[in-house]
Structures are given as structure tokens and as C-alpha cells.
Amino acid sequence: MSKKILAVTMAMAFMASTAVISFAASVKCEVKSVSGSTVTLDCGNKAKKLKVGSKVKVKAAKKKAIEGC
């Protein structure tokens, strides 16, 4: 009996974790302005994927190293 309960619990945990991952949206945007602690982004028509009040994670684009003499 306890093996069945454990199996059902594990299946529910797996389904819940995949559901949370599917809500994350990946959108590439361009910074339009920075004023103090406020950043304005232009995401074009992909802004529909974002919702007001949701937390976002922003990464700066990696700059390539300039090599030469």
C-alpha cells in the first residue's frame, strides 16, 4: 500500500515541477532607456508572453574579447 502512495506522490511531484517550468517565457529585448533603478525594454510583439507584476531575470549580452596588438 505504501509503495502505491509513494508512486502516486512522486508522479504528482513530477507533473507539478514540469508545469512550473512550462510557465517560464524566454524573450529577447532591447534596452531603450535607463533612469535610476528603472529600465525600459522593447520586446516587440513578444511582450505578450510577459505579464504585469511578474518577476523577470535579465542577463547582459556577453561581449567578445578584442584581441590584437
KOLSE-951983 format. One record per atom (N, C-alpha, C): x, y, z. Coordinates in steps of 0.1 Angstrom, whole numbers, plus 5000, padded with zeros to 4 digits. Atoms other than C-alpha are relative to their C-alpha. Layout:
<recs>
XYZ;...
</recs>
This chain:
<recs>
500849885000;500050005000;500950135000;499149884999;502850255009;500750024987;499349985013;504650184976;499150074990;501049945009;501450284957;499950155003;500149864996;501150604977;501350084996;498749945003;504850684972;500150024985;500049995015;504450624934;499150114996;500949895003;501450854932;500650135004;499549874996;503151124952;501250044991;498949975009;506251104930;499550054987;500649965013;504151124899;499450145000;500549864998;502351434912;501050105001;498949904998;505551604922;500750024986;499449985013;506951544887;499150084991;500949935008;503851674870;500050155004;500049874995;503851984892;501350084996;498749945004;507552054885;500150034985;500049975015;507052034847;499150114997;501049905002;504052254849;500650145003;499449874996;506052534867;501150044990;499049975010;508852504841;499450054988;500649965013;506452544812;499550145001;500449865000;505352884825;501150104997;498949915002;508753044821;500050044985;499949965014;509053254789;501450064998;498749955004;512253344771;499750104989;500249905010;512153674753;501250094999;498849925002;514953874738;499550154998;500449865000;514554254743;501250094998;499049905002;516454574736;499850115011;500149904990;517254824764;499850144993;500249875006;515755164754;500450115008;499649894992;516455374784;500249945014;499750034986;517855354820;499950135008;500249884992;516655604846;500049965015;500050044986;517855544881;500049855001;500250144999;516655194890;498949954991;501050045009;514155184862;500649974986;499550045013;514955004829;498849984991;501150025010;512755034798;500549914989;499750105010;512854734774;499050014989;500850015012;511554704739;500049854995;500050145003;510454344733;499249974987;500850025013;508354404701;498749935003;501250074998;505454174697;500149885009;499850114990;506953914721;499650045014;500349954987;505954134750;498749935006;501350064996;502553944751;500349885009;499650114992;504453654768;500250045015;499749954986;505153874799;498750055006;501249954993;502653964825;500450115010;499849894990;502454284847;500249945014;499850044986;503954224881;500849875001;499250124999;505853904872;501550035001;498649984998;509453874882;500749954987;499250035012;511953864853;501549995004;498550014998;515653764851;500650064987;499449935011;517753984829;501549975000;498550035002;521253884815;500550104990;499349915010;523654124798;500649924989;499450085011;524854014764;501549995003;498650024998;528353874765;500850084989;499249935009;530954094749;501249914996;498850085004;533653924728;501350085003;498749944997;537253994738;500650054987;499349955011;539154214714;501549965001;498650055000;542454054705;500850084989;499149945010;545354214687;501150075006;498849934995;548454414690;499750145005;
</recs>
